[in-house]
């Protein structure tokens, strides 16, 4: 994984119902930022694993190991409006026309409305 820090902060890795990536987190005890490699489950959002590193290079190296097989790398564009957001719905709510046409599932985020 040869991406720089700026790129890594806008990338998400996806596999089945899980997402992961690298983010910067503030450590108040050290008064500095650390880098966290994380994996969380989609809907309901629940962190399943996380590792913290003092440097971005160490976090990037660990992420390369964790996400090396069967994970799809997606670049997240914050400017893209998701179909669920039309009409003020939350992404993954199952209430937009796109989700309803998929039987409650979302084609933009893969969410399925919980019952």
C-alpha positions as CSV (number, residue, x, y, z in Angstrom):
1,X,0.0,0.0,0.0
2,X,1.8,3.1,-1.2
3,X,-0.9,5.7,-0.6
4,X,-0.1,8.9,1.3
5,X,-1.8,10.1,4.4
6,X,-4.3,12.4,2.7
7,X,-5.5,9.7,0.3
8,X,-5.7,7.1,3.1
9,X,-8.1,9.3,5.1
10,X,-10.6,9.3,2.2
11,X,-10.4,5.5,1.4
12,X,-12.6,2.8,2.8
13,X,-12.0,-0.9,2.5
14,X,-15.2,-3.0,2.1
15,X,-15.8,-6.7,2.5
16,X,-19.2,-8.3,3.0
17,X,-21.0,-6.2,5.7
18,X,-17.7,-4.7,7.0
19,X,-15.8,-1.6,6.3
20,X,-12.3,-0.6,7.5
21,X,-9.6,2.0,7.0
22,X,-7.2,4.4,8.6
23,X,-8.2,7.4,10.6
24,X,-6.5,10.0,12.8
25,X,-7.5,10.0,16.4
26,X,-6.6,12.4,19.2
27,X,-4.9,11.0,22.3
28,X,-5.5,13.5,25.1
29,X,-3.0,11.8,27.4
30,X,-0.2,12.4,24.9
31,X,-1.6,15.6,23.5
32,X,-1.0,14.3,20.0
33,X,-2.7,12.4,17.2
34,X,-2.3,8.7,16.6
35,X,-3.4,6.6,13.6
36,X,-6.0,4.0,14.0
37,X,-6.6,1.0,11.7
38,X,-10.2,0.0,12.2
39,X,-12.8,-2.5,11.1
40,X,-16.5,-1.9,11.8
41,X,-19.7,-3.7,10.9
42,X,-22.3,-1.8,8.9
43,X,-25.8,-1.3,10.2
44,X,-25.9,-1.4,13.1
45,X,-22.6,0.3,13.2
46,X,-20.3,-1.5,15.6
47,X,-16.6,-1.4,15.8
48,X,-15.2,-5.0,15.7
49,X,-11.4,-4.4,15.7
50,X,-9.1,-1.4,16.1
51,X,-5.3,-1.0,16.3
52,X,-3.5,2.3,17.2
53,X,-0.1,3.4,16.0
54,X,2.1,6.4,16.7
55,X,3.0,7.0,13.1
56,X,1.1,6.9,9.8
57,X,3.8,4.6,8.2
58,X,3.2,1.9,10.9
59,X,-0.6,2.2,10.5
60,X,-0.3,2.0,6.7
61,X,1.9,-1.1,6.9
62,X,-0.5,-2.8,9.3
63,X,-3.5,-1.8,7.1
64,X,-1.7,-3.3,4.1
65,X,-1.6,-6.7,5.9
66,X,-5.2,-6.5,7.2
67,X,-6.8,-5.4,4.0
68,X,-4.6,-7.4,1.6
69,X,-7.1,-10.1,0.7
70,X,-10.7,-10.0,-0.4
71,X,-11.2,-6.3,0.6
72,X,-12.3,-3.8,-2.1
73,X,-10.7,-0.4,-1.8
74,X,-13.1,2.5,-2.4
75,X,-12.3,6.2,-2.5
76,X,-15.0,8.0,-0.6
77,X,-16.2,11.2,-2.3
78,X,-17.9,13.4,0.3
79,X,-19.4,15.5,-2.5
80,X,-21.4,12.7,-4.0
81,X,-25.0,12.7,-2.9
82,X,-26.4,9.3,-2.1
83,X,-29.8,8.3,-3.3
84,X,-31.1,7.8,0.2
85,X,-30.4,11.5,0.9
86,X,-33.1,12.6,-1.6
87,X,-36.0,13.8,0.3
88,X,-34.0,14.0,3.5
89,X,-33.7,10.3,4.3
90,X,-30.6,8.9,6.1
91,X,-28.4,6.6,4.0
92,X,-29.5,3.0,4.6
93,X,-32.9,3.9,5.9
94,X,-34.7,1.9,3.2
95,X,-37.1,4.8,2.7
96,X,-35.9,6.3,-0.6
97,X,-37.2,5.0,-4.0
98,X,-33.8,3.4,-4.7
99,X,-34.0,1.3,-1.5
100,X,-37.6,0.5,-2.0
101,X,-37.0,-0.8,-5.5
102,X,-34.4,-3.1,-4.0
103,X,-36.9,-4.5,-1.4
104,X,-35.5,-2.4,1.4
105,X,-31.9,-2.7,0.5
106,X,-29.7,0.2,-0.6
107,X,-27.7,0.2,-3.8
108,X,-25.5,3.1,-2.7
109,X,-24.4,1.7,0.6
110,X,-25.5,-1.9,0.7
111,X,-27.7,-1.4,3.8
112,X,-30.7,-3.4,4.6
113,X,-33.4,-1.9,6.7
114,X,-33.7,-3.6,10.1
115,X,-37.0,-4.9,11.3
